[in-house]
Amino acid sequence: MVAVSPAIALVFGPLFCYFLCTVACYDEIQMFQLFCAIFWIKKRGLMHGLTFSNELISRDECLLCDFACLLYSLLRSPLDSEQVHNLVHEAVDIETEFVCEALPCALIGMNSTLMSQYIKFVADRLLIALGYQRKYNVQNPFDWMEFISLQ
């Protein structure tokens, strides 16, 4: 049993904590801004097949993120808040840059400024789920996204 202890420490040590936070960032921050764009299409009653598929995929991604957050909550030595805030901030920066390039002109009810705010809102929601304080303290600019997780 002594030889197994270092292996267990490695698997459930800081690298695993970082891995879980990274998975949660991907599933929540990076995926949800894409879901938001497609739900914007749904709000307009367009592309029913695409929006239905988006609903199913978003539910799956929510479950993956919830599972990563649940596992993270069970860890005995989670990352300190500065490490997690830095990881989340990096994910927000990457997604904000992507949105500004992918959405260079405003649409009715959606633009890069609102989408950037939504990314920060989602990041704060993730930080709370991981057991940390909010970083951005912004409101959800898209009312139609409030009901997505309730479906």
DSSP file (Angstrom, degrees, kcal/mol; ACC not computed):
  #  RESIDUE AA STRUCTURE BP1 BP2  ACC     N-H-->O    O-->H-N    N-H-->O    O-->H-N    TCO  KAPPA ALPHA  PHI   PSI    X-CA   Y-CA   Z-CA
    1    1 A M     >        0   0    0      0, 0.0     4,-1.2     0, 0.0     3,-0.5   0.000 360.0 360.0 360.0 -25.6    0.0    0.0    0.0
    2    2 A V  T  4  +     0   0    0      1,-0.2     3,-0.3     2,-0.2     0, 0.0   0.878 360.0  53.3 -63.8 -37.7    3.0    2.3    0.5
    3    3 A A  T  > S+     0   0    0      1,-0.2     4,-0.6     2,-0.2    -1,-0.2   0.753 106.0  54.5 -70.1 -23.2    3.8    2.3   -3.2
    4    4 A V  H  > S+     0   0    0     -3,-0.5     4,-2.4     1,-0.2     3,-0.3   0.801  91.0  74.5 -79.8 -29.6    0.3    3.3   -4.1
    5    5 A S  H  X S+     0   0    0     -4,-1.2     4,-2.6    -3,-0.3     5,-0.2   0.882  94.6  48.4 -55.6 -46.7    0.2    6.4   -1.9
    6    6 A P  H  > S+     0   0    0      0, 0.0     4,-2.0     0, 0.0    -1,-0.2   0.881 111.8  51.3 -62.9 -34.6    2.5    8.6   -4.2
    7    7 A A  H  X S+     0   0    0     -4,-0.6     4,-2.4    -3,-0.3    -2,-0.2   0.916 111.2  46.9 -66.6 -42.1    0.4    7.6   -7.2
    8    8 A I  H  X S+     0   0    0     -4,-2.4     4,-2.6     1,-0.2    -1,-0.2   0.909 111.1  52.2 -65.2 -41.7   -2.8    8.5   -5.4
    9    9 A A  H  < S+     0   0    0     -4,-2.6    -1,-0.2    -5,-0.2    -2,-0.2   0.877 111.0  48.2 -61.8 -37.3   -1.3   11.8   -4.3
   10   10 A L  H >< S+     0   0    0     -4,-2.0     3,-0.8    -5,-0.2     6,-0.4   0.929 113.4  45.9 -68.7 -45.3   -0.3   12.6   -7.9
   11   11 A V  H 3< S+     0   0    0     -4,-2.4    -2,-0.2     1,-0.2    -1,-0.2   0.904 124.1  32.5 -65.9 -41.7   -3.7   11.7   -9.4
   12   12 A F  T 3< S+     0   0    0     -4,-2.6    65,-0.3    -5,-0.2    -1,-0.2   0.125 104.2  96.5-104.5  20.7   -5.6   13.7   -6.7
   13   13 A G  S X> S-     0   0    0     -3,-0.8     4,-1.9    -4,-0.2     3,-0.6   0.061  99.2 -57.0 -90.3-157.2   -3.0   16.4   -6.2
   14   14 A P  H 3> S+     0   0    0      0, 0.0     4,-2.6     0, 0.0     5,-0.2   0.812 131.2  58.3 -58.1 -34.2   -2.7   19.9   -7.6
   15   15 A L  H 3> S+     0   0    0     -5,-0.3     4,-2.5     1,-0.2     5,-0.1   0.903 107.0  47.7 -64.6 -38.8   -2.6   18.7  -11.2
   16   16 A F  H <> S+     0   0    0     -3,-0.6     4,-2.7    -6,-0.4    -1,-0.2   0.901 110.9  51.6 -67.8 -40.3   -6.0   17.1  -10.8
   17   17 A C  H  X S+     0   0    0     -4,-1.9     4,-2.1     2,-0.2    -2,-0.2   0.935 112.4  46.0 -58.9 -46.4   -7.4   20.3   -9.2
   18   18 A Y  H  X S+     0   0    0     -4,-2.6     4,-2.4     1,-0.2    -2,-0.2   0.899 111.1  53.3 -63.7 -41.6   -6.1   22.3  -12.1
   19   19 A F  H  X S+     0   0    0     -4,-2.5     4,-2.7     2,-0.2    -2,-0.2   0.930 108.6  48.9 -59.4 -47.4   -7.5   19.7  -14.6
   20   20 A L  H  X S+     0   0    0     -4,-2.7     4,-2.4     1,-0.2    -1,-0.2   0.901 112.1  48.6 -62.2 -41.0  -11.0   19.9  -13.0
   21   21 A C  H  X S+     0   0    0     -4,-2.1     4,-2.4     2,-0.2    -1,-0.2   0.888 111.4  50.3 -65.3 -38.1  -11.0   23.7  -13.1
   22   22 A T  H  X S+     0   0    0     -4,-2.4     4,-2.4     2,-0.2    -2,-0.2   0.917 110.6  48.8 -66.1 -43.5   -9.9   23.7  -16.7
   23   23 A V  H  X S+     0   0    0     -4,-2.7     4,-2.8     1,-0.2     5,-0.2   0.927 112.1  49.2 -60.7 -45.0  -12.6   21.2  -17.7
   24   24 A A  H  X S+     0   0    0     -4,-2.4     4,-2.4     1,-0.2     5,-0.4   0.902 110.3  51.1 -62.9 -40.8  -15.2   23.4  -15.9
   25   25 A C  H  X>S+     0   0    0     -4,-2.4     5,-1.8     2,-0.2     4,-1.4   0.918 112.4  46.4 -61.6 -43.5  -13.9   26.5  -17.7
   26   26 A Y  I  <>S+     0   0    0     -4,-2.4     5,-1.5     3,-0.2    -2,-0.2   0.955 116.3  43.2 -63.8 -49.8  -14.1   24.8  -21.1
   27   27 A D  I  <5S+     0   0    0     -4,-2.8    -2,-0.2    -5,-0.2    -1,-0.2   0.837 127.7  28.5 -68.6 -32.8  -17.6   23.5  -20.5
   28   28 A E  I  X5S+     0   0    0     -4,-2.4     4,-1.3    -5,-0.2    -3,-0.2   0.932 130.1  26.8 -94.0 -59.0  -19.0   26.6  -18.9
   29   29 A I  I  X5S+     0   0    0     -4,-1.4     4,-1.0    -5,-0.4    -3,-0.2   0.955 126.6  38.2 -75.7 -51.4  -17.2   29.7  -20.3
   30   30 A Q  I  4<S+     0   0    0     -5,-1.8     4,-0.5     1,-0.2    -3,-0.2   0.853 123.5  38.7 -74.8 -33.6  -16.0   28.5  -23.7
   31   31 A M  H >><S+     0   0    0     -5,-1.5     4,-2.2    -6,-0.3     3,-0.5   0.863 107.7  61.1 -84.0 -35.9  -19.0   26.5  -24.7
   32   32 A F  H 3X S+     0   0    0     -4,-1.3     4,-2.4     1,-0.3    -2,-0.2   0.794  97.8  56.4 -69.9 -27.2  -21.8   28.7  -23.3
   33   33 A Q  H 3X S+     0   0    0     -4,-1.0     4,-1.5     2,-0.2    -1,-0.3   0.857 109.8  48.0 -69.7 -30.6  -21.0   31.7  -25.4
   34   34 A L  H <> S+     0   0    0     -3,-0.5     4,-1.7    -4,-0.5    -2,-0.2   0.910 111.6  49.2 -70.4 -42.5  -21.4   29.5  -28.4
   35   35 A F  H  X S+     0   0    0     -4,-2.2     4,-2.9     1,-0.2     5,-0.2   0.903 107.5  56.4 -60.2 -40.6  -24.7   28.1  -27.1
   36   36 A C  H  X S+     0   0    0     -4,-2.4     4,-1.8     1,-0.2    -1,-0.2   0.910 104.7  51.4 -58.8 -44.1  -25.8   31.7  -26.4
   37   37 A A  H  X S+     0   0    0     -4,-1.5     4,-1.1     1,-0.2    -1,-0.2   0.898 113.2  44.6 -61.6 -40.6  -25.3   32.6  -30.1
   38   38 A I  H  X S+     0   0    0     -4,-1.7     4,-1.9     1,-0.2    -2,-0.2   0.863 110.0  54.1 -74.9 -34.5  -27.4   29.7  -31.2
   39   39 A F  H  X S+     0   0    0     -4,-2.9     4,-2.4     1,-0.2    -1,-0.2   0.803 101.8  60.5 -67.5 -26.6  -30.1   30.3  -28.6
   40   40 A W  H  X S+     0   0    0     -4,-1.8     4,-0.8    -5,-0.2    -1,-0.2   0.896 104.8  48.6 -61.7 -40.1  -30.3   33.8  -30.1
   41   41 A I  H ><>S+     0   0    0     -4,-1.1     5,-1.8     1,-0.2     3,-0.7   0.901 109.8  52.1 -64.6 -41.4  -31.2   32.2  -33.4
   42   42 A K  H ><5S+     0   0    0     -4,-1.9     3,-2.4     1,-0.2    -2,-0.2   0.899 101.2  60.5 -61.9 -40.8  -33.8   30.1  -31.5
   43   43 A K  H 3<5S+     0   0    0     -4,-2.4    -1,-0.2     1,-0.3    -2,-0.2   0.799 104.2  51.2 -57.6 -28.2  -35.3   33.2  -30.0
   44   44 A R  T <<5S-     0   0    0     -4,-0.8    -1,-0.3    -3,-0.7    -2,-0.2   0.385 117.7-114.5 -90.4   2.3  -36.0   34.4  -33.5
   45   45 A G  T < 5S+     0   0    0     -3,-2.4     2,-0.3     1,-0.2     3,-0.2   0.772  70.6 134.5  73.7  26.9  -37.8   31.2  -34.5
   46   46 A L      < +     0   0    0     -5,-1.8    -1,-0.2     1,-0.2     5,-0.2  -0.720  54.1  10.9-108.7 157.5  -35.1   30.1  -37.0
   47   47 A M     >  -     0   0    0     -2,-0.3     4,-2.5     1,-0.1     5,-0.2   0.892  62.1-173.6  49.5  63.1  -33.3   26.9  -37.8
   48   48 A H  H  > S+     0   0    0      1,-0.2     4,-2.2    -3,-0.2     5,-0.2   0.845  78.9  51.8 -59.6 -39.6  -35.3   24.5  -35.6
   49   49 A G  H  > S+     0   0    0      2,-0.2     4,-2.2     1,-0.2    -1,-0.2   0.929 112.3  45.7 -64.3 -44.9  -33.1   21.5  -36.2
   50   50 A L  H  > S+     0   0    0      1,-0.2     4,-2.3     2,-0.2    -2,-0.2   0.919 114.0  48.0 -63.1 -44.8  -29.9   23.4  -35.2
   51   51 A T  H  X S+     0   0    0     -4,-2.5     4,-1.8     2,-0.2    -1,-0.2   0.851 110.4  51.5 -70.4 -32.4  -31.5   24.9  -32.1
   52   52 A F  H  X S+     0   0    0     -4,-2.2     4,-1.9    -5,-0.2    -1,-0.2   0.933 111.3  47.6 -66.3 -45.0  -32.9   21.6  -30.9
   53   53 A S  H  X S+     0   0    0     -4,-2.2     4,-2.5     1,-0.2     5,-0.2   0.898 109.2  55.1 -60.2 -40.0  -29.5   20.0  -31.3
   54   54 A N  H  X S+     0   0    0     -4,-2.3     4,-2.8     1,-0.2    -1,-0.2   0.887 104.6  53.7 -60.7 -40.3  -28.0   22.9  -29.4
   55   55 A E  H  X S+     0   0    0     -4,-1.8     4,-2.0     2,-0.2    -1,-0.2   0.935 110.9  45.6 -59.5 -46.7  -30.4   22.3  -26.5
   56   56 A L  H  X S+     0   0    0     -4,-1.9     4,-1.9     1,-0.2    -2,-0.2   0.918 114.8  46.6 -64.9 -43.5  -29.3   18.7  -26.2
   57   57 A I  H  X S+     0   0    0     -4,-2.5     4,-2.5     1,-0.2    -1,-0.2   0.900 110.6  52.7 -66.8 -40.1  -25.6   19.5  -26.4
   58   58 A S  H  X S+     0   0    0     -4,-2.8     4,-2.3     1,-0.2    -1,-0.2   0.884 107.4  52.1 -65.2 -36.9  -25.9   22.4  -23.9
   59   59 A R  H  X S+     0   0    0     -4,-2.0     4,-2.1    -5,-0.2    -1,-0.2   0.923 110.2  49.1 -61.5 -43.5  -27.6   20.1  -21.4
   60   60 A D  H  X S+     0   0    0     -4,-1.9     4,-2.2     1,-0.2    -2,-0.2   0.925 111.2  48.6 -61.6 -45.7  -24.8   17.6  -21.8
   61   61 A E  H  X S+     0   0    0     -4,-2.5     4,-2.4     1,-0.2    -1,-0.2   0.865 108.6  54.6 -64.6 -35.7  -22.2   20.3  -21.3
   62   62 A C  H  X S+     0   0    0     -4,-2.3     4,-2.8     2,-0.2    -1,-0.2   0.918 108.4  49.0 -61.8 -43.1  -24.0   21.5  -18.2
   63   63 A L  H  X S+     0   0    0     -4,-2.1     4,-2.4     2,-0.2    -2,-0.2   0.903 110.1  51.0 -63.8 -40.8  -23.9   18.0  -16.7
   64   64 A L  H  X S+     0   0    0     -4,-2.2     4,-2.3     2,-0.2    -2,-0.2   0.920 112.9  45.6 -62.6 -43.2  -20.2   17.8  -17.5
   65   65 A C  H  X S+     0   0    0     -4,-2.4     4,-2.6     2,-0.2     5,-0.2   0.922 111.8  51.3 -66.3 -43.9  -19.5   21.1  -15.8
   66   66 A D  H  X S+     0   0    0     -4,-2.8     4,-2.5     1,-0.2    -2,-0.2   0.903 110.8  49.6 -58.6 -41.2  -21.7   20.2  -12.8
   67   67 A F  H  X S+     0   0    0     -4,-2.4     4,-2.8     2,-0.2     5,-0.2   0.918 110.2  49.4 -65.4 -43.6  -19.8   16.9  -12.4
   68   68 A A  H  X S+     0   0    0     -4,-2.3     4,-2.3     1,-0.2    -2,-0.2   0.911 113.2  47.5 -61.6 -41.9  -16.4   18.7  -12.6
   69   69 A C  H  X S+     0   0    0     -4,-2.6     4,-2.1     2,-0.2    -2,-0.2   0.886 111.4  50.9 -67.0 -38.6  -17.6   21.2   -9.9
   70   70 A L  H  X S+     0   0    0     -4,-2.5     4,-0.9    -5,-0.2    -2,-0.2   0.947 112.0  46.2 -63.5 -48.4  -19.0   18.4   -7.7
   71   71 A L  H >< S+     0   0    0     -4,-2.8     3,-0.9     1,-0.2     4,-0.5   0.917 111.5  52.9 -58.6 -42.6  -15.7   16.5   -7.9
   72   72 A Y  H >< S+     0   0    0     -4,-2.3     3,-1.3     1,-0.3    -1,-0.2   0.882 103.4  57.0 -61.4 -38.6  -13.8   19.7   -7.2
   73   73 A S  H 3< S+     0   0    0     -4,-2.1    -1,-0.3     1,-0.3    -2,-0.2   0.725 103.5  55.4 -66.2 -20.1  -15.9   20.3   -4.1
   74   74 A L  T << S+     0   0    0     -3,-0.9    -1,-0.3    -4,-0.9    -2,-0.2   0.534  82.6 110.6 -89.6  -7.0  -14.8   16.9   -2.7
   75   75 A L    <   -     0   0    0     -3,-1.3   -62,-0.1    -4,-0.5    -3,-0.0  -0.412  60.5-148.2 -71.4 143.6  -11.1   17.6   -3.0
   76   76 A R  S    S+     0   0    0      1,-0.2    -1,-0.1   -64,-0.2    -4,-0.0   0.773  92.7  34.3 -81.2 -27.3   -9.2   18.1    0.3
   77   77 A S  S    S+     0   0    0    -65,-0.3    -1,-0.2   -64,-0.0   -60,-0.1  -0.639  79.0 179.8-129.7  75.2   -6.7   20.5   -1.1
   78   78 A P        -     0   0    0      0, 0.0     3,-0.1     0, 0.0   -60,-0.0  -0.201  39.2 -86.0 -69.9 168.0   -8.4   22.8   -3.7
   79   79 A L        -     0   0    0      1,-0.1     2,-0.1   -65,-0.1     0, 0.0  -0.330  49.6-100.3 -68.5 154.6   -6.5   25.5   -5.5
   80   80 A D     >  -     0   0    0      1,-0.1     4,-1.8    -3,-0.1     3,-0.5  -0.384  35.1-106.8 -74.7 161.5   -6.2   28.9   -3.9
   81   81 A S  H  > S+     0   0    0      1,-0.2     4,-2.9     2,-0.2     5,-0.2   0.818 116.9  58.0 -62.1 -32.8   -8.6   31.6   -5.1
   82   82 A E  H  > S+     0   0    0      2,-0.2     4,-2.3     1,-0.2    -1,-0.2   0.915 106.7  48.6 -64.1 -41.8   -5.9   33.5   -7.0
   83   83 A Q  H  > S+     0   0    0     -3,-0.5     4,-2.2     2,-0.2    -2,-0.2   0.928 115.0  44.3 -62.8 -44.8   -5.0   30.5   -9.1
   84   84 A V  H  X S+     0   0    0     -4,-1.8     4,-2.7     2,-0.2     5,-0.2   0.917 112.9  50.9 -68.5 -43.0   -8.6   29.8  -10.0
   85   85 A H  H  X S+     0   0    0     -4,-2.9     4,-2.6     1,-0.2    -1,-0.2   0.892 111.1  49.6 -61.5 -38.5   -9.4   33.5  -10.7
   86   86 A N  H  X S+     0   0    0     -4,-2.3     4,-2.3    -5,-0.2    -2,-0.2   0.913 111.2  48.7 -66.0 -42.0   -6.3   33.6  -13.0
   87   87 A L  H  X S+     0   0    0     -4,-2.2     4,-2.0     2,-0.2    -2,-0.2   0.931 114.7  44.7 -62.5 -46.1   -7.4   30.5  -14.8
   88   88 A V  H  X S+     0   0    0     -4,-2.7     4,-2.6     2,-0.2    -2,-0.2   0.908 111.6  53.4 -65.0 -42.4  -11.0   31.8  -15.2
   89   89 A H  H  X S+     0   0    0     -4,-2.6     4,-2.6    -5,-0.2    -1,-0.2   0.897 107.8  51.0 -60.4 -40.8   -9.7   35.3  -16.3
   90   90 A E  H  X S+     0   0    0     -4,-2.3     4,-2.3     2,-0.2    -1,-0.2   0.917 110.6  48.4 -63.0 -43.4   -7.5   33.7  -19.0
   91   91 A A  H  X S+     0   0    0     -4,-2.0     4,-2.4     2,-0.2    -2,-0.2   0.901 111.6  50.4 -63.4 -40.5  -10.5   31.7  -20.3
   92   92 A V  H  X S+     0   0    0     -4,-2.6     4,-2.7     2,-0.2     5,-0.2   0.921 109.9  50.2 -63.2 -44.5  -12.6   34.9  -20.3
   93   93 A D  H  X S+     0   0    0     -4,-2.6     4,-2.2     2,-0.2    -2,-0.2   0.918 111.4  48.3 -60.1 -44.3   -9.9   36.8  -22.2
   94   94 A I  H  X S+     0   0    0     -4,-2.3     4,-2.1     1,-0.2    -2,-0.2   0.934 115.4  43.6 -62.4 -46.9   -9.6   34.1  -24.8
   95   95 A E  H  X S+     0   0    0     -4,-2.4     4,-2.6     2,-0.2    -2,-0.2   0.864 111.7  53.4 -70.3 -35.5  -13.4   33.9  -25.4
   96   96 A T  H  X S+     0   0    0     -4,-2.7     4,-2.3     2,-0.2    -1,-0.2   0.918 109.7  48.4 -64.3 -42.7  -13.8   37.7  -25.4
   97   97 A E  H  X S+     0   0    0     -4,-2.2     4,-1.6    -5,-0.2    -2,-0.2   0.917 111.9  50.1 -62.0 -42.8  -11.1   38.0  -28.1
   98   98 A F  H  X S+     0   0    0     -4,-2.1     4,-2.9     1,-0.2     5,-0.2   0.927 110.7  49.0 -60.8 -45.7  -12.9   35.3  -30.1
   99   99 A V  H  X S+     0   0    0     -4,-2.6     4,-2.3     1,-0.2    -1,-0.2   0.898 108.2  53.4 -63.6 -41.1  -16.3   37.0  -29.8
  100  100 A C  H  < S+     0   0    0     -4,-2.3    -1,-0.2     1,-0.2    -2,-0.2   0.855 115.7  40.5 -64.0 -33.5  -14.9   40.4  -30.8
  101  101 A E  H  < S+     0   0    0     -4,-1.6    -2,-0.2    -5,-0.2    -1,-0.2   0.863 118.6  45.4 -80.2 -37.4  -13.4   38.8  -34.0
  102  102 A A  H  < S+     0   0    0     -4,-2.9    -2,-0.2     1,-0.3    -3,-0.2   0.739 120.5  38.7 -79.3 -23.0  -16.4   36.5  -34.7
  103  103 A L     <  +     0   0    0     -4,-2.3     9,-0.5    -5,-0.2    -1,-0.3  -0.545  66.0 153.7-126.6  65.1  -19.0   39.2  -34.1
  104  104 A P        +     0   0    0      0, 0.0     2,-0.4     0, 0.0    -1,-0.1   0.740  65.3  47.7 -71.3 -22.2  -17.5   42.4  -35.6
  105  105 A C  S    S-     0   0    0     -3,-0.1     2,-0.1     6,-0.0     0, 0.0  -0.920  91.5-106.5-121.5 149.0  -20.9   44.0  -36.3
  106  106 A A        -     0   0    0     -2,-0.4     2,-0.2     5,-0.1     5,-0.2  -0.403  29.2-161.2 -73.1 143.3  -23.9   44.3  -34.1
  107  107 A L  B >   -A  110   0A   0      3,-3.4     3,-1.4    -2,-0.1     2,-0.7  -0.672  43.8 -73.4-110.1 171.1  -27.0   42.2  -34.6
  108  108 A I  T 3  S-     0   0    0      1,-0.3     3,-0.1    -2,-0.2    -1,-0.0  -0.567 120.8  -4.4 -68.4 112.5  -30.5   42.9  -33.2
  109  109 A G  T 3  S+     0   0    0     -2,-0.7     2,-0.3     1,-0.1    -1,-0.3   0.517 126.9  72.7  83.2   5.3  -30.2   42.1  -29.5
  110  110 A M  B <   +A  107   0A   0     -3,-1.4    -3,-3.4    32,-0.0     2,-0.3  -0.958  46.2 147.4-154.3 133.8  -26.6   40.8  -29.7
  111  111 A N     >  -     0   0    0     -2,-0.3     4,-2.6    -5,-0.2     5,-0.2  -0.930  58.6 -92.4-152.1 175.4  -23.2   42.4  -30.1
  112  112 A S  H  > S+     0   0    0     -9,-0.5     4,-2.2    -2,-0.3     5,-0.1   0.826 121.6  54.5 -66.6 -30.6  -19.7   41.8  -29.0
  113  113 A T  H  > S+     0   0    0      2,-0.2     4,-2.0     1,-0.2    -1,-0.2   0.943 112.3  42.5 -67.3 -47.1  -20.0   44.1  -25.9
  114  114 A L  H  > S+     0   0    0      1,-0.2     4,-2.4     2,-0.2    -2,-0.2   0.899 114.7  51.1 -65.2 -39.9  -23.1   42.2  -24.7
  115  115 A M  H  X S+     0   0    0     -4,-2.6     4,-2.4     2,-0.2    -1,-0.2   0.890 108.3  52.1 -65.8 -38.3  -21.6   38.9  -25.4
  116  116 A S  H  X S+     0   0    0     -4,-2.2     4,-1.8     2,-0.2    -1,-0.2   0.898 110.0  49.3 -63.0 -39.8  -18.4   39.9  -23.5
  117  117 A Q  H  X S+     0   0    0     -4,-2.0     4,-2.3     2,-0.2    -2,-0.2   0.902 109.6  51.8 -64.4 -40.7  -20.6   40.8  -20.6
  118  118 A Y  H  X S+     0   0    0     -4,-2.4     4,-2.7     1,-0.2    -2,-0.2   0.901 106.3  53.8 -63.0 -40.7  -22.4   37.4  -20.8
  119  119 A I  H  X S+     0   0    0     -4,-2.4     4,-2.1     1,-0.2    -1,-0.2   0.909 110.3  47.2 -59.6 -42.2  -19.0   35.6  -20.8
  120  120 A K  H  X S+     0   0    0     -4,-1.8     4,-2.3     2,-0.2    16,-0.3   0.878 110.1  52.9 -67.7 -37.8  -18.1   37.4  -17.6
  121  121 A F  H  X S+     0   0    0     -4,-2.3     4,-2.1     2,-0.2    -2,-0.2   0.932 110.8  46.7 -60.5 -46.2  -21.5   36.6  -16.1
  122  122 A V  H  X S+     0   0    0     -4,-2.7     4,-2.2     1,-0.2    -2,-0.2   0.880 109.8  54.5 -64.1 -38.7  -21.0   32.9  -16.9
  123  123 A A  H  X S+     0   0    0     -4,-2.1     4,-2.5     2,-0.2    -1,-0.2   0.909 108.2  48.8 -62.3 -42.5  -17.5   33.1  -15.4
  124  124 A D  H  X S+     0   0    0     -4,-2.3     4,-2.2     2,-0.2    -1,-0.2   0.905 109.4  52.5 -63.2 -41.0  -18.8   34.4  -12.2
  125  125 A R  H  X S+     0   0    0     -4,-2.1     4,-2.0     1,-0.2    -2,-0.2   0.896 110.5  48.6 -61.2 -39.7  -21.5   31.7  -12.1
  126  126 A L  H  X S+     0   0    0     -4,-2.2     4,-2.0     2,-0.2    -2,-0.2   0.924 107.9  53.5 -65.9 -44.9  -18.7   29.1  -12.5
  127  127 A L  H  X>S+     0   0    0     -4,-2.5     5,-3.0     1,-0.2     4,-0.6   0.910 109.7  48.6 -57.7 -42.7  -16.6   30.7   -9.8
  128  128 A I  H ><5S+     0   0    0     -4,-2.2     3,-1.2     3,-0.2    -1,-0.2   0.922 109.7  52.2 -62.3 -43.9  -19.5   30.4   -7.4
  129  129 A A  H 3<5S+     0   0    0     -4,-2.0    -1,-0.2     1,-0.3    -2,-0.2   0.824 109.0  50.5 -62.7 -31.3  -20.1   26.8   -8.4
  130  130 A L  H 3<5S-     0   0    0     -4,-2.0    -1,-0.3    -5,-0.1    -2,-0.2   0.546 125.3-103.1 -83.4  -7.5  -16.4   26.0   -7.7
  131  131 A G  T <<5S+     0   0    0     -3,-1.2     2,-0.2    -4,-0.6    -3,-0.2   0.710  81.8 115.7  95.9  23.1  -16.7   27.7   -4.2
  132  132 A Y      < -     0   0    0     -5,-3.0    -1,-0.3    -6,-0.2     2,-0.1  -0.724  67.5 -92.1-119.8 169.0  -15.0   31.0   -4.9
  133  133 A Q        -     0   0    0     -2,-0.2    -1,-0.1     1,-0.1    -6,-0.0  -0.427  48.8 -94.3 -76.8 153.8  -16.0   34.7   -4.9
  134  134 A R        -     0   0    0      1,-0.1    -1,-0.1    -2,-0.1   -10,-0.1  -0.269  30.3-166.2 -60.5 154.0  -17.2   36.4   -8.1
  135  135 A K  S    S+     0   0    0    -15,-0.2    -1,-0.1    -3,-0.1   -15,-0.0   0.707  80.9  28.8-110.3 -35.7  -14.6   38.3  -10.1
  136  136 A Y  S    S-     0   0    0    -16,-0.3   -15,-0.1     2,-0.1   -16,-0.1   0.757  75.8-154.8-105.5 -29.6  -16.7   40.4  -12.5
  137  137 A N        +     0   0    0    -17,-0.2     2,-0.3     1,-0.2   -16,-0.1   0.929  40.6 146.0  51.7  55.2  -20.0   41.1  -10.8
  138  138 A V        -     0   0    0    -18,-0.1     2,-0.2   -21,-0.1    -1,-0.2  -0.828  45.7-117.4-118.6 159.5  -22.0   41.7  -13.9
  139  139 A Q        -     0   0    0     -2,-0.3   -18,-0.2     1,-0.1   -19,-0.1  -0.550  35.5 -96.9 -91.2 158.4  -25.6   40.9  -14.8
  140  140 A N        -     0   0    0     -2,-0.2   -22,-0.1     1,-0.2    -1,-0.1  -0.661  31.8-164.3 -73.2 117.4  -26.8   38.6  -17.5
  141  141 A P  S    S+     0   0    0      0, 0.0     2,-0.7     0, 0.0    -1,-0.2   0.600  72.7  70.6 -80.9  -9.0  -27.5   40.8  -20.6
  142  142 A F    >   -     0   0    0      1,-0.2     3,-1.5   -28,-0.1     4,-0.4  -0.871  59.7-171.4-114.5 100.8  -29.5   38.1  -22.3
  143  143 A D  G >  S+     0   0    0     -2,-0.7     3,-1.3     1,-0.3     4,-0.4   0.822  84.3  62.8 -60.8 -32.0  -32.9   37.4  -20.7
  144  144 A W  G 3  S+     0   0    0      1,-0.3     3,-0.5     2,-0.2    -1,-0.3   0.710  95.2  61.3 -68.5 -18.2  -33.6   34.4  -22.9
  145  145 A M  G X> S+     0   0    0     -3,-1.5     3,-0.6     1,-0.2     4,-0.5   0.633  86.1  75.7 -82.3 -13.3  -30.5   32.6  -21.4
  146  146 A E  T <4 S+     0   0    0     -3,-1.3     3,-0.2    -4,-0.4    -1,-0.2   0.827  99.2  43.2 -64.2 -31.4  -32.0   32.7  -17.9
  147  147 A F  T >4 S+     0   0    0     -3,-0.5     3,-0.7    -4,-0.4     4,-0.5   0.483  88.6  88.8 -96.7  -3.7  -34.4   29.9  -18.7
  148  148 A I  G X4 S+     0   0    0     -3,-0.6     3,-1.2     1,-0.2    -1,-0.2   0.917  88.7  48.2 -63.2 -44.2  -32.0   27.6  -20.6
  149  149 A S  G 3< S+     0   0    0     -4,-0.5    -1,-0.2     1,-0.2    -2,-0.1   0.641 104.3  62.9 -73.6 -11.9  -30.8   25.7  -17.5
  150  150 A L  G <         0   0    0     -3,-0.7    -1,-0.2     1,-0.2    -2,-0.2   0.593 360.0 360.0 -86.4 -10.3  -34.4   25.2  -16.4
  151  151 A Q    <         0   0    0     -3,-1.2    -1,-0.2    -4,-0.5    -2,-0.1   0.473 360.0 360.0 -78.6 360.0  -35.4   23.1  -19.4
